[in-house]
Amino acid sequence: MKLDSTDREILKHLQEDAHLTTKELSGRLNLSPTPVYERVRRLEKEGVIKGYVALVNREKIEKDLMVFCSIRLKEHAQEAGAKFVKEIVQLDEVQECYNISGDYDFMLKIIVHDMREYQGFLMNKLASLENIGSTHSIFVMSEIKAETKLKI
């Protein structure tokens, strides 16, 4: 899908505030509401806009520990990797999962309350997955930049 400058402006505004109404968005773009509404719906239909979410402050809900966990699989056959992916996406503590290159096969971003909860997650959930060969955990001391907006 080819994005024109108006589409890009719509995306910029919605990334800053997804609560903007069509009327507010049309005012910022100096367009009437109908074409703005149609463009937003098209961007949604085409999958450019995947959805709308509320960004929750994890510390306000006592999820103070962020961990990046590298995973090395024992077996790299396609079926074994697919089984790992199917299992890992079911774990609520895993916020993000990436298939990576290098010494490890996957990188997980895990959010938990504290070290005790992470230890329980590691020992009871992650260790129960049969194809994990090794893990390496990195604990985040402070979050410097965490951005959800993409440069358009």
LOMAR-314154 format. One line per field, with one value per residue (C-alpha): residue in three letters; x, y, z; residue number from 1. Coordinates in steps of 0.5 Angstrom, whole numbers, plus 500, padded with zeros to 3 digits. Layout:
BEGIN
type	c(ALA ...)
x	c(X ...)
y	c(Y ...)
z	c(Z ...)
seq	c(NUM ...)
//
This chain:
BEGIN
type	c(MET LYS LEU ASP SER THR ASP ARG GLU ILE LEU LYS HIS LEU GLN GLU ASP ALA HIS LEU THR THR LYS GLU LEU SER GLY ARG LEU ASN LEU SER PRO THR PRO VAL TYR GLU ARG VAL ARG ARG LEU GLU LYS GLU GLY VAL ILE LYS GLY TYR VAL ALA LEU VAL ASN ARG GLU LYS ILE GLU LYS ASP LEU MET VAL PHE CYS SER ILE ARG LEU LYS GLU HIS ALA GLN GLU ALA GLY ALA LYS PHE VAL LYS GLU ILE VAL GLN LEU ASP GLU VAL GLN GLU CYS TYR ASN ILE SER GLY ASP TYR ASP PHE MET LEU LYS ILE ILE VAL HIS ASP MET ARG GLU TYR GLN GLY PHE LEU MET ASN LYS LEU ALA SER LEU GLU ASN ILE GLY SER THR HIS SER ILE PHE VAL MET SER GLU ILE LYS ALA GLU THR LYS LEU LYS ILE)
x	c(500 503 502 501 503 496 496 503 500 494 499 503 497 494 501 501 494 490 484 483 476 475 473 479 484 480 482 489 490 485 481 473 472 469 475 479 475 475 483 483 479 483 489 486 483 490 493 498 494 494 490 489 492 492 500 500 505 508 511 504 501 507 511 518 523 524 529 531 532 536 534 538 535 537 534 533 529 523 518 522 522 515 513 517 514 507 509 512 507 502 506 503 510 513 511 516 519 524 527 535 541 548 549 542 536 531 530 525 522 519 516 515 514 520 526 522 517 522 525 519 517 524 524 517 515 521 525 519 519 523 527 531 538 540 538 542 538 540 536 534 537 533 529 532 528 522 518 512 512 515 518 514)
y	c(500 507 512 519 525 526 518 520 526 522 516 521 524 518 515 521 521 515 518 523 524 524 531 533 530 533 540 538 536 542 537 535 529 525 524 523 518 514 514 512 506 504 505 500 495 495 493 499 501 494 497 501 500 504 504 502 505 498 501 503 496 493 490 493 488 488 482 481 473 470 463 457 451 444 442 447 443 447 443 444 451 452 448 453 459 456 455 462 466 463 466 472 474 475 481 481 475 475 470 473 471 470 466 465 463 468 474 475 481 479 483 481 484 482 478 472 472 472 466 462 464 461 455 453 456 457 451 446 448 441 444 450 448 455 461 468 473 481 485 492 497 503 505 510 510 506 509 506 511 510 515 516)
z	c(500 498 503 501 506 509 511 514 518 520 523 526 530 532 535 539 541 539 542 537 534 527 528 532 527 521 524 525 518 515 511 512 517 512 508 514 517 510 510 517 516 510 514 519 513 510 517 517 523 527 533 539 546 553 555 562 567 569 575 577 577 581 575 577 574 566 564 557 557 551 549 546 543 544 537 531 527 524 528 535 534 532 538 542 539 540 548 549 546 552 557 560 563 556 553 547 543 537 533 533 530 533 540 542 538 541 545 550 554 561 566 573 580 583 583 586 581 576 579 579 572 570 574 574 567 562 565 563 556 553 548 552 552 556 558 559 563 563 568 567 572 569 562 559 552 551 545 541 536 529 525 519)
seq	c(1 2 3 4 5 6 7 8 9 10 11 12 13 14 15 16 17 18 19 20 21 22 23 24 25 26 27 28 29 30 31 32 33 34 35 36 37 38 39 40 41 42 43 44 45 46 47 48 49 50 51 52 53 54 55 56 57 58 59 60 61 62 63 64 65 66 67 68 69 70 71 72 73 74 75 76 77 78 79 80 81 82 83 84 85 86 87 88 89 90 91 92 93 94 95 96 97 98 99 100 101 102 103 104 105 106 107 108 109 110 111 112 113 114 115 116 117 118 119 120 121 122 123 124 125 126 127 128 129 130 131 132 133 134 135 136 137 138 139 140 141 142 143 144 145 146 147 148 149 150 151 152)
//
